[in-house]
Amino acid sequence: MALKAVSFYAEIIRKRVIPMKIALINENSQAAKNGVIVETLKKVVEPLGHEVFNYGMYTADDEAQLTYVQIGILAAILLNSGAADLVITGCGTGEGACVLCGHVVDPTDAYQFTQVNNGNCIAMPFAKGWGWGAELNLQYVFEKLFVEEWGGGYPKERAVPEQRNAKILNEVKKVTHRDLLDILPALDQDLVKGAVAGAQFKELFFANAKCDKIKAYVETLVG
C-alpha cells in the first residue's frame, strides 16, 4: 500500500512540476548527516523527474570544510551560473545558512515558501529539533516543496496581491542586487576557493553550469 501511495503521489505531481536540477549542500557541523539527507531527498524528488546533485560535505572528515558563509557563496555560484535550479542547504539551526533564501523548519514552511516566496534556495535546521521522527519531517518537508506549482500565492484568497508583490520585489532586486561577478572577485579569494573545493565540485559544476562567464571565473579558482 505504501508503494502504491508513493507511486500515485508521484504521478500526480509529475504533471505539475517542471524538472529541476536540485543541489544539496551541507556545512561542516552537520556533514555527518549528508547521507541521510541526500537519500531522503532523492526518495521524494527523483520519482517526480528531478535530479539531485550532492555537493557535500559528504562526511565530517572531508578535506574541504565548508562553513555556512561558504555555502552561501557556493549556492550563489550554482544558482547564478545555472548549474542548479534549486539549492537545499542548512546548518545546525538553519539560520546561519539562511542567506537570502527561505528558512524551512516544517512542511508548512516548505509549502508557504513555494507559494509566497517562490524562491530558489532553502535553509533547514539539521541539528535543532533533530530527534525521533526527524527523517519523517525531512521527507514531509521535501514532499511539500513539490505538492503544487510554485508561485500560486497563499492563502488562496490573497493569491493576486501576493503575486503582484512578488513581481514588485523582483523589480526592486534588479536595482539593488549587484552582479555576482562584481562580488566574487572582491571577496577574500581563499574564502571563495574554499567554497568550491569539494571533492566532486568540478565534476558536477562544469557539467551543469550554463553561464560561460561564471564558469570561466570559477575555472581560475579550481584550475
C-alpha positions in Angstrom: 0.0 0.0 0.0 2.8 2.4 0.8 4.5 1.8 -2.5 1.2 2.4 -4.4 0.6 5.6 -2.4 4.1 7.0 -3.3 3.5 6.0 -7.0 0.1 7.7 -7.1 1.5 10.8 -5.4 4.4 10.9 -7.9 2.2 10.5 -10.9 0.0 13.5 -9.9 2.9 15.8 -9.1 4.9 14.8 -12.2 2.2 16.6 -14.3 2.6 19.8 -12.4 6.2 20.5 -11.8 9.0 21.2 -14.4 12.0 19.0 -13.8 14.7 20.7 -11.7 18.4 20.3 -11.0 18.5 20.3 -7.2 21.8 20.9 -5.4 22.3 19.7 -1.8 24.9 21.4 0.3 25.9 20.5 3.9 28.1 22.7 6.0 30.7 21.2 8.4 28.8 21.0 11.6 26.1 18.7 10.0 28.2 17.0 7.4 27.7 13.5 9.1 24.0 13.7 8.1 24.6 14.2 4.4 23.9 10.6 3.6 20.5 10.6 5.3 19.5 13.9 3.8 20.5 13.1 0.2 18.8 9.7 0.3 15.6 11.2 1.7 15.7 13.9 -0.9 16.2 11.5 -3.8 13.4 9.3 -2.5 11.0 12.2 -2.8 12.2 14.1 -5.9 13.6 11.5 -8.3 10.2 9.9 -8.9 9.0 13.4 -9.9 11.7 13.7 -12.6 14.1 16.0 -10.7 17.8 15.4 -10.4 19.8 15.7 -7.2 23.4 16.8 -7.2 25.2 16.3 -3.9 27.9 19.0 -3.4 28.8 17.7 0.1 30.1 18.0 2.6 30.0 14.2 2.5 31.5 13.4 5.9 32.7 15.4 8.9 36.3 14.5 7.9 36.2 15.9 4.3 39.3 17.8 3.3 37.1 20.7 2.1 35.4 22.0 5.2 32.5 24.3 4.3 31.4 27.0 6.7 27.9 28.4 6.5 29.4 31.6 4.9 31.0 29.5 2.2 27.8 27.6 1.4 26.1 30.9 0.8 28.9 31.7 -1.7 28.6 28.2 -3.3 24.8 28.5 -3.5 25.1 31.8 -5.3 27.6 30.4 -7.8 25.4 27.4 -8.5 22.2 29.4 -8.9 23.6 32.3 -10.9 25.5 30.0 -13.3 22.5 27.8 -14.0 24.2 24.8 -12.5 21.2 24.4 -10.2 17.6 25.5 -10.2 17.1 24.9 -6.5 19.5 24.7 -3.6 18.7 22.9 -0.4 21.1 23.6 2.4 21.3 24.0 6.1 23.3 24.1 9.3 22.6 23.4 12.9 19.6 25.7 13.2 19.2 26.7 9.5 19.7 30.4 10.5 23.4 30.7 9.6 22.8 29.1 6.2 19.8 31.3 5.5 21.4 33.7 3.1 18.7 35.4 1.0 16.6 32.3 1.0 13.7 30.6 2.8 14.1 29.3 6.3 12.2 26.0 6.3 11.7 24.0 9.5 8.5 22.1 8.8 6.2 21.1 6.0 4.1 24.2 6.4 7.2 26.4 5.9 8.0 24.4 2.8 4.6 24.9 1.3 4.4 28.6 2.0 7.9 29.1 0.7 6.8 27.7 -2.7 3.6 29.6 -2.8 4.7 33.0 -1.4 8.5 33.3 -1.8 8.7 31.2 -5.0 12.5 31.3 -4.4 15.3 29.0 -5.4 17.1 28.3 -2.1 16.1 26.9 1.3 18.0 26.6 4.6 17.0 23.9 7.1 17.9 23.0 10.7 19.9 19.8 10.7 20.6 19.8 14.4 17.9 21.8 16.2 14.9 19.5 16.8 16.7 16.5 15.2 15.4 13.6 17.2 12.9 10.8 16.8 11.0 11.2 13.6 13.5 13.7 12.2 13.8 11.7 9.0 10.0 11.8 8.6 9.8 15.5 9.0 12.6 15.8 6.4 10.6 13.6 4.0 7.4 15.6 4.5 9.2 18.9 4.0 10.6 17.7 0.7 7.2 16.4 -0.4 5.5 19.7 0.4 8.1 21.6 -1.8 6.5 19.8 -4.8 2.9 19.4 -3.9 1.7 22.3 -6.2 3.0 24.5 -8.9 5.2 27.3 -7.3 4.2 30.9 -7.1 0.5 30.4 -6.6 0.1 32.7 -3.7 -1.0 31.9 -0.2 -3.6 32.0 1.2 -5.6 31.4 -2.0 -7.9 34.4 -1.4 -4.7 36.6 -1.3 -3.1 35.0 -4.4 -3.4 38.0 -6.7 -1.9 40.6 -4.4 0.8 38.1 -3.3 1.8 37.5 -6.9 1.8 41.3 -7.5 4.0 41.9 -4.5 6.4 39.2 -5.7 6.8 40.9 -9.1 7.4 44.2 -7.3 10.1 42.7 -5.2 11.8 41.2 -8.2 12.0 44.6 -9.8 13.5 46.0 -6.7 16.1 43.3 -6.7 17.1 44.2 -10.2 18.2 47.6 -8.9 19.6 46.7 -5.5 21.4 43.4 -6.2 24.9 43.5 -7.7 26.1 41.1 -10.4 27.7 38.1 -8.9 30.9 38.6 -11.0 31.2 42.1 -9.3 31.0 40.5 -5.9 33.1 37.3 -6.1 36.4 38.9 -7.1 36.1 41.5 -4.3 35.8 38.8 -1.6 38.8 37.1 0.1 39.8 34.6 -2.7 40.8 32.0 -0.2 37.3 32.1 1.2 35.8 31.7 -2.3 38.3 28.9 -3.2 37.2 27.0 -0.1 33.6 27.2 -1.2 34.4 25.4 -4.4 36.9 23.0 -3.1 34.6 20.0 -2.6 35.8 16.6 -3.9 33.1 16.4 -6.6 32.6 20.1 -7.3 34.4 20.3 -10.7 32.7 17.2 -12.0 29.2 18.4 -11.1 29.6 22.1 -11.7 31.2 22.2 -15.2 28.8 19.5 -16.4 25.7 21.6 -15.5 26.7 25.3 -15.4 25.2 27.4 -18.3 26.9 30.8 -17.7 30.2 30.9 -19.6 31.4 34.0 -17.6 30.9 32.4 -14.2 32.4 29.1 -15.5 35.5 31.0 -16.7 35.9 32.7 -13.3 35.4 29.5 -11.4 38.0 27.8 -13.6 40.6 30.4 -12.4 39.9 29.2 -8.8 39.9 25.4 -9.3 42.1 25.0 -12.4 
